[in-house]
Amino acid sequence: MMGLALSRRAKLGLLLALLLGLIAFLPLRLALGAFGLDRIGVSARSVQGSVWFGKAAQLNIGNLPVGTVSVGLSPVQLLVGRARLDIWRKAGAPDDIEGAVTAGVNRMGIDDVTGNIPLGPIFAPLPINAIQFSDVSAYFANGACGHAEGRVRVYIGGELPGLNLSQGLTGEVRCDGEAVLLPLVSQSGLEKFNLRIMANGRYTTEMLVQSSDPALGQGLDPVGFRRAGNGYTLRIDGTL
C-alpha cells in the first residue's frame, strides 16, 4: 500500500511538473486566450515573450487604449484558478502605468491600477480625453459589481462653452447595484459626471451642469445638452 501511495504521488507530481513546464513555455500571445483574458476584451497589435514576462504593443482593454506595456501572468493567481495579467510601463510621468486585469470563473476586473489612459472619442461629443486612475480596483462576479474602490479623475481636452473644467472632475469609485459607478464632480461642485459600467462593457454617462443661465444653455445646446430642472444634462450610452 505504501509503495502504491508513493507511486500515485509520484505520478501526480510528474503530471504537475509537466503542466507547469508547458505553461512556462507557453507564448504570451496564446496565453491571453487560453486563460480567458480575451473574454474581457484584452487584445494587442502584437505580443512577444513568455507567459511570465513579455511586451504587448498597443494593448487594449475593450476600447481603452493602454498603449505599449510590459506584461506578465501571475503564477500565484493561476494556482487559485484565476488569471492575473500584470501591466506596467515606466516611461516617466504622465505616461507611467501599473496594475492588472484579472479573469476567473464568473469573475473579471482590474486590480490596483494607477496611471493615465487616453480616451479618444469614446465619450464624444463630450471632449473628455483622458482618465487618471489612483489605486483603482473593481471586479464583477456573476455579472454584478462585487467590489470597487480607488480614485479617478477625468480630463477635459476641449472646451465646453461657458464652463471652466481645466482641473477635470474627480471622485471615488464604488458599486451601484450591478454597475461600477464613477461619480465625478468638478472643483466648483456645479458640474457632475456620472459613469456607470456594466459587466458586459456597456456604459451610461450623464453630465449635469447646475445653472439656470440661459446664455450657458445656448452655448451647451450644440454639444447636445438639454434643459433639466435647474440645469442642463447630457446622457451618452456606449461600450467600453
C-alpha positions in Angstrom: 0.0 0.0 0.0 2.8 2.4 0.8 4.5 1.7 -2.5 1.3 2.3 -4.3 0.7 5.6 -2.5 4.1 6.8 -3.3 3.7 5.8 -6.9 0.5 7.8 -7.1 2.1 10.8 -5.6 5.0 10.5 -8.0 2.6 10.3 -10.9 0.7 13.3 -9.7 4.0 15.2 -9.2 5.2 14.3 -12.6 1.9 15.4 -14.2 2.0 18.7 -12.3 5.6 19.3 -13.3 4.7 18.6 -16.9 1.7 21.0 -16.8 3.9 23.7 -15.2 6.5 23.2 -17.8 4.0 23.5 -20.6 2.6 26.7 -19.1 6.1 28.1 -18.5 7.0 27.9 -22.2 3.5 28.9 -23.5 3.8 32.0 -25.7 2.1 35.0 -24.1 0.0 35.6 -27.2 -1.6 32.2 -26.8 -2.0 32.6 -23.0 -4.3 35.6 -23.5 -6.9 33.4 -25.0 -6.1 30.2 -23.1 -6.7 31.8 -19.7 -9.8 33.8 -20.8 -8.3 37.3 -20.9 -9.6 37.8 -24.4 -13.1 37.3 -22.9 -12.8 40.6 -21.0 -11.5 42.5 -24.1 -7.8 42.2 -23.7 -6.1 42.5 -27.1 -2.9 43.8 -28.6 -1.5 44.5 -32.0 1.4 42.2 -31.2 2.7 40.3 -28.2 6.2 39.0 -27.6 7.7 36.9 -24.8 6.7 34.0 -22.5 3.7 33.7 -20.3 5.6 35.1 -17.3 7.1 38.1 -19.0 6.6 39.8 -22.3 5.7 43.0 -24.1 2.4 43.9 -25.7 2.3 46.6 -28.4 -0.8 48.8 -28.4 -2.6 46.9 -25.7 -6.3 47.5 -25.5 -8.8 46.6 -22.7 -12.0 46.8 -24.6 -12.0 50.1 -26.3 -9.5 51.7 -23.9 -6.1 52.1 -25.5 -3.4 51.4 -22.8 -0.5 51.6 -25.3 2.7 49.6 -25.4 3.4 48.0 -22.0 5.3 45.2 -20.3 3.0 42.3 -19.2 3.2 39.0 -17.4 0.9 36.4 -15.8 1.0 35.9 -12.0 1.8 32.3 -11.2 0.3 32.6 -7.7 -3.1 33.6 -9.1 -3.0 30.7 -11.6 -2.8 28.3 -8.6 -6.1 29.6 -7.3 -7.8 29.3 -10.7 -7.6 33.0 -11.7 -5.6 34.6 -14.5 -4.0 37.9 -13.4 -2.2 39.9 -16.2 0.2 42.4 -14.6 0.7 45.5 -16.7 3.4 48.2 -16.2 5.2 50.9 -18.1 7.9 53.1 -16.7 8.2 56.0 -19.2 8.1 59.0 -16.9 5.1 60.9 -15.8 2.4 61.2 -17.1 2.9 58.1 -19.2 3.6 55.6 -16.3 1.0 53.0 -15.6 0.8 49.9 -13.4 -1.9 47.5 -12.3 -3.5 44.3 -13.5 -6.6 42.8 -15.2 -8.0 39.5 -13.8 -10.3 36.8 -15.1 -11.6 33.8 -13.4 -14.7 31.6 -13.2 -17.7 34.1 -13.4 -15.3 36.9 -12.3 -13.4 39.7 -14.1 -11.9 43.0 -13.1 -8.9 45.3 -12.6 -6.6 45.4 -9.6 -4.5 48.3 -8.2 -4.5 50.4 -11.3 -2.5 53.7 -11.2 -1.8 55.8 -14.2 -3.3 57.7 -17.1 -5.2 56.2 -20.1 -6.2 58.3 -23.1 -9.8 58.0 -24.1 -10.0 59.4 -27.6 -13.6 59.8 -28.8 -15.2 57.3 -26.5 -17.4 59.9 -24.8 -17.9 62.1 -27.8 -19.4 64.7 -28.0 -18.0 65.4 -24.5 -14.3 66.3 -25.0 -13.0 64.0 -22.3 -9.6 62.9 -23.5 -8.0 61.1 -20.6 -8.7 59.3 -17.3 -6.4 59.1 -14.4 -6.6 56.1 -12.0 -5.2 56.1 -8.4 -5.2 52.7 -6.8 -8.4 51.6 -8.5 -9.6 48.0 -8.1 -13.0 46.8 -9.2 -14.5 43.4 -10.2 -17.7 41.9 -11.5 -18.8 38.5 -10.1 -21.7 36.6 -11.8 -22.5 39.7 -13.8 -22.7 42.2 -11.0 -20.3 44.6 -9.2 -18.6 42.7 -6.4 -16.3 45.4 -5.1 -15.0 48.8 -6.3 -12.6 51.3 -4.8 -10.0 53.9 -5.7 -10.0 57.5 -7.0 -10.5 58.6 -10.6 -10.0 61.9 -12.4 -11.2 62.7 -16.0 -9.6 65.5 -18.0 -11.4 67.7 -20.5 -9.4 68.1 -23.6 -11.6 70.6 -25.4 -13.8 73.5 -24.4 -17.4 73.3 -23.2 -18.7 76.8 -23.7 -19.2 78.7 -20.5 -17.5 76.1 -18.3 -14.1 76.1 -16.6 -13.1 72.4 -16.2 -9.3 72.8 -16.5 -8.9 70.8 -13.3 -11.1 67.9 -14.5 -13.6 66.1 -12.4 -12.8 63.7 -9.6 -14.4 61.1 -7.4 -14.3 57.7 -5.6 -15.2 54.5 -7.5 -17.9 52.4 -5.9 -20.6 49.8 -6.6 -24.1 50.9 -7.5 -26.3 47.9 -7.8 -24.9 45.7 -10.6 -22.8 48.6 -12.0 -19.5 50.1 -11.2 -20.1 53.8 -10.6 -17.7 56.7 -11.1 -19.4 59.7 -9.5 -17.2 62.6 -10.5 -17.5 66.2 -9.5 -15.7 69.4 -10.7 -13.7 71.7 -8.4 -16.7 74.1 -8.2 -19.2 71.3 -7.5 -21.5 72.7 -10.1 -20.6 70.1 -12.7 -21.1 66.4 -12.2 -20.2 63.4 -14.4 -21.6 60.0 -13.5 -20.3 57.0 -15.3 -22.0 53.6 -14.8 -20.3 50.5 -16.3 -21.9 47.1 -16.5 -20.2 43.6 -16.7 -20.8 43.4 -20.4 -18.8 46.6 -21.0 -21.9 48.7 -21.7 -21.9 52.1 -20.1 -24.1 55.1 -19.4 -22.8 58.5 -18.7 -24.7 61.6 -17.6 -23.1 65.0 -17.2 -25.1 67.5 -15.2 -24.4 71.3 -15.1 -26.2 73.2 -12.3 -27.0 76.6 -13.7 -30.1 78.5 -14.8 -28.2 80.9 -17.0 -29.8 80.9 -20.5 -26.6 82.1 -22.1 -24.8 79.0 -20.8 -27.6 76.8 -22.2 -27.2 78.4 -25.7 -23.5 77.5 -25.6 -24.1 73.9 -24.4 -27.0 73.2 -26.8 -24.8 72.5 -29.9 -22.9 69.9 -27.8 -26.2 68.1 -27.0 -27.1 69.3 -23.5 -30.7 69.8 -22.7 -32.5 71.8 -20.0 -33.4 69.6 -17.0 -34.8 71.2 -13.8 -32.4 74.0 -12.7 -29.6 73.0 -15.0 -28.5 71.2 -18.1 -27.8 67.5 -18.8 -26.3 65.3 -21.4 -26.6 61.5 -21.5 -24.4 59.2 -23.6 -24.6 55.4 -23.9 -21.9 53.2 -25.4 -19.4 50.3 -24.9 -16.0 50.4 -23.3 
